[in-house]
């Protein structure tokens, strides 16, 4: 089960609808066009179109699974007492005093450019259930970082 915001769920639905309504017919048309060019045994265009269709169908199935396993979180019922899914956490890296802010989201909603990190990342896992003022040490691939939680809001 993947906990996510209504916004994240709506994006998944929109992407699925686009793939099924727009991309799937395009893939079928590309296969038909390549097939019309003759001998399929030597037709790399046909092979490429079939492979692209396979990737598309896999993505559609992946989205359907994510949607079926999604549990939408009612953000109005979330607490800011401790870090949890959909918490926006403002923190300070105690080594260099750098301020950081991340919202902890489901795997499918993660987008570092938007400041959204997956709940499965080491930083999110290290922050979970901690409170404002807590100092946490988190092992990351480059070593260990020490963070102080400055504020928790609902993302």
C-alpha positions as CSV (number, residue, x, y, z in Angstrom):
1,X,0.0,0.0,0.0
2,X,1.3,3.5,-0.9
3,X,0.1,6.5,1.1
4,X,-0.2,9.6,-1.0
5,X,-1.8,13.0,-1.3
6,X,-5.0,13.5,-3.3
7,X,-2.8,15.6,-5.7
8,X,-0.4,12.7,-6.2
9,X,-3.3,10.3,-6.8
10,X,-4.9,12.7,-9.4
11,X,-1.6,12.9,-11.3
12,X,-1.4,9.1,-11.5
13,X,-4.9,8.9,-12.9
14,X,-4.2,11.7,-15.4
15,X,-1.0,10.0,-16.6
16,X,-2.8,6.6,-17.0
17,X,-5.7,8.2,-19.0
18,X,-3.1,10.0,-21.2
19,X,-1.2,6.7,-21.8
20,X,-4.4,4.7,-22.6
21,X,-6.1,7.4,-24.7
22,X,-3.2,9.0,-26.6
23,X,0.0,6.9,-26.4
24,X,-1.5,3.4,-26.8
25,X,-3.3,4.3,-30.1
26,X,0.0,6.0,-31.3
27,X,1.9,2.8,-30.6
28,X,-0.6,0.6,-32.4
29,X,-0.4,3.0,-35.4
30,X,3.4,2.8,-35.5
31,X,3.2,-1.0,-35.5
32,X,0.6,-1.0,-38.3
33,X,2.7,1.4,-40.4
34,X,5.8,-0.7,-39.9
35,X,3.9,-3.9,-40.7
36,X,2.7,-2.3,-44.0
37,X,6.3,-1.9,-45.1
38,X,6.7,-5.6,-45.9
39,X,9.0,-8.4,-44.7
40,X,8.8,-8.4,-40.9
41,X,12.0,-10.6,-40.5
42,X,14.2,-7.7,-41.6
43,X,12.1,-4.9,-40.4
44,X,13.8,-3.1,-37.5
45,X,11.1,-0.4,-37.5
46,X,8.5,-3.1,-36.7
47,X,10.8,-4.5,-33.9
48,X,11.3,-1.1,-32.4
49,X,7.6,-0.3,-32.5
50,X,6.7,-3.6,-30.8
51,X,9.4,-3.0,-28.2
52,X,8.0,0.5,-27.5
53,X,4.5,-0.9,-27.2
54,X,5.8,-3.4,-24.7
55,X,7.4,-0.7,-22.6
56,X,4.1,1.3,-22.8
57,X,2.0,-1.6,-21.7
58,X,4.4,-2.2,-18.8
59,X,4.1,1.4,-17.7
60,X,0.3,1.3,-17.9
61,X,0.3,-1.9,-15.8
62,X,2.6,-0.3,-13.3
63,X,0.4,2.8,-13.0
64,X,-2.7,0.6,-12.6
65,X,-1.0,-1.3,-9.8
66,X,0.1,2.0,-8.0
67,X,-3.5,3.3,-8.3
68,X,-5.0,0.1,-6.9
69,X,-2.6,0.1,-4.0
70,X,-2.9,3.9,-3.3
71,X,-4.3,5.0,0.1
72,X,-5.1,8.7,0.0
73,X,-4.2,10.5,3.2
74,X,-6.5,13.1,4.6
75,X,-4.0,15.9,5.2
76,X,-6.5,17.7,7.6
77,X,-6.1,14.8,10.0
78,X,-2.3,14.8,10.0
79,X,-0.4,15.8,13.1
80,X,2.6,18.1,13.2
81,X,3.8,16.6,16.5
82,X,6.2,14.2,14.8
83,X,7.5,13.5,11.2
84,X,5.3,11.2,9.1
85,X,4.2,10.8,5.5
86,X,3.3,14.1,3.9
87,X,5.1,16.1,6.7
88,X,7.1,19.1,5.4
89,X,10.2,19.1,7.5
90,X,12.5,22.1,7.9
91,X,15.9,21.2,9.3
92,X,19.4,22.4,9.7
93,X,22.5,20.4,8.8
94,X,24.5,20.8,12.0
95,X,27.9,20.3,10.2
96,X,27.6,23.3,7.8
97,X,24.5,25.1,9.2
98,X,22.7,24.7,5.8
99,X,18.9,24.9,6.0
100,X,16.9,22.3,4.1
101,X,13.3,21.6,3.7
102,X,11.7,18.4,2.4
103,X,8.2,17.0,2.1
104,X,8.1,13.2,2.7
105,X,5.9,11.6,0.1
106,X,5.2,8.2,-1.5
107,X,7.7,6.7,-3.9
108,X,5.5,7.7,-6.9
109,X,5.2,11.3,-5.8
110,X,9.0,11.9,-5.1
111,X,10.5,14.8,-7.0
112,X,13.7,16.3,-5.7
113,X,13.3,19.5,-7.7
114,X,10.0,20.1,-5.9
115,X,11.6,19.2,-2.5
116,X,9.6,16.0,-2.3
117,X,11.6,12.9,-1.1
118,X,10.4,9.4,-1.0
119,X,9.5,7.9,2.4
120,X,11.9,5.0,1.4
121,X,15.0,7.3,1.3
122,X,17.6,7.1,4.2
123,X,16.9,10.8,5.2
124,X,13.1,10.3,5.3
125,X,13.5,7.0,7.3
126,X,15.9,8.7,9.7
127,X,13.4,11.6,10.3
128,X,10.2,9.5,10.8
129,X,8.6,9.8,14.2
130,X,11.1,12.5,15.4
131,X,9.9,15.8,16.8
132,X,10.8,19.5,16.5
133,X,14.1,20.1,18.3
134,X,15.3,16.5,17.8
135,X,18.8,16.0,16.5
136,X,19.1,12.9,14.4
137,X,22.1,11.2,12.9
138,X,21.3,9.6,9.5
139,X,23.5,7.3,7.5
140,X,23.5,8.2,3.9
141,X,25.7,6.8,1.0
142,X,28.3,9.5,1.6
143,X,28.6,8.9,5.3
144,X,26.6,10.2,8.3
145,X,24.8,13.6,8.5
146,X,23.5,15.2,11.7
147,X,20.3,17.1,11.3
148,X,18.2,19.2,13.7
149,X,14.5,19.3,13.0
150,X,13.4,23.0,13.2
151,X,9.8,22.8,12.1
152,X,7.1,20.3,11.0
153,X,4.1,21.3,8.9
154,X,1.7,19.4,6.7
155,X,2.9,19.4,3.1
